Amino acid sequence: MATATKNALIIAPQWIGDAVMTEPLLRRLAARGERLTVAALPWIAPVYRVMPGVAEVIEMPFKHGGLQLMGRLKLANQLRGKFDVAYVCPNSLKSALLPWMAGVAKRVGYTGEMRFGLLTDRLDNPQTEERPPMVEWYAALSLVGQSLTGPMKLVGDLRPVLKAGVGVLDDSLEELSTNMPTLPTLAKHSYVVFAPGAEYGPAKRWPAKHFAELAAKIDRPVFLLGSGKEFDICQEIATAANAQKPGNCFNLAGQTNLMQAFALIAYAHRVVSNDSGLMHVAAAFGVPQVAVFGSSSPEHTPPLNDRARVVWLRVDANYQPPLACSPCYERTCPLGHMRCLEDVSAERVYRLL
């Protein structure tokens, strides 16, 4: 007799980059016949709508911070009896509450914030000094409870993939053009996208003056993408770039929805970014890109794209004195010099484009 389809609930991370990096996990689950429903916060849900293998996306009506127990209980009651297994991607205690409240029999995740009673199947948290690549960290959840003859080992392609129909991308760009008629043509490969932000903090942001100098070197329109919080830094870049090459740089931070941002990235000639969520989006769409790393490490969160180029002074033998302080994983430079980013020139990035 055929095995019944296993209905799986995925509790998504709350950051765009992390959400993209869960795709290899979901691909592995779908390949073995699990039907995937992803529960995601509203600003993350669009990521899973362009992720192959996802059958359904549920938007969780929660906000950052707080347990919001009554809201979780209400949603849990709606989900009760619908799922055989849940995979909890975030490490927080509150992220494991929903499948526990919904009575999902098998609940898989990392021990995280002491979630011994909330999860039925757990992996130990890796040591800080042994940070594995994040895609491997997520994908390892697919091995929990499987019949293995040796140690747990991931095999196969672990590069995240995002796909959206041409019609979806075209419609998103047409909507953007209608809303912002002063933009130049959005034809495929006719422009370059910069993503100058990084939610984590300034120690992950290549300086605005370098982005502006780079924009002025490029012979195509440059679109600056980011959230509303990044409008000011993008405006600083656009103002400086347009002073050198008038009308060539456009600040779209906070002016697009996430699907429009995806479409702009998917059709871009090139993308330049920090280590950020939009870096992972560009990688998953297979767009040629240059990623500048500062306080974080491309060994932990690389853009998994054969067409990606990474700049990280930590491993540059010609850069002196060596950056012994990198990666520090701090939000702001604890030494106050920001050499890891300040010393990456616009010319160096331009040569990689």
Salt bridges, closest charged atoms under 4 A:
GLU23 OE1 - ARG27 NH2 2.55
GLU34 OE2 - ARG32 NE 2.87
GLU56 OE1 - ARG35 NH1 3.87
GLU59 OE2 - ARG49 NH2 2.98
ASP157 OD2 - ARG159 NH2 2.89
ASP275 OD2 - LYS204 NZ 3.56
ASP275 OD1 - HIS280 NE2 3.96
ASP306 OD2 - ARG159 NH1 2.68
ASP316 OD2 - ARG348 NH1 2.93
GLU342 OE1 - LYS209 NZ 3.30
GLU347 OE1 - LYS217 NZ 3.01
GLU347 OE2 - ARG351 NH1 3.95
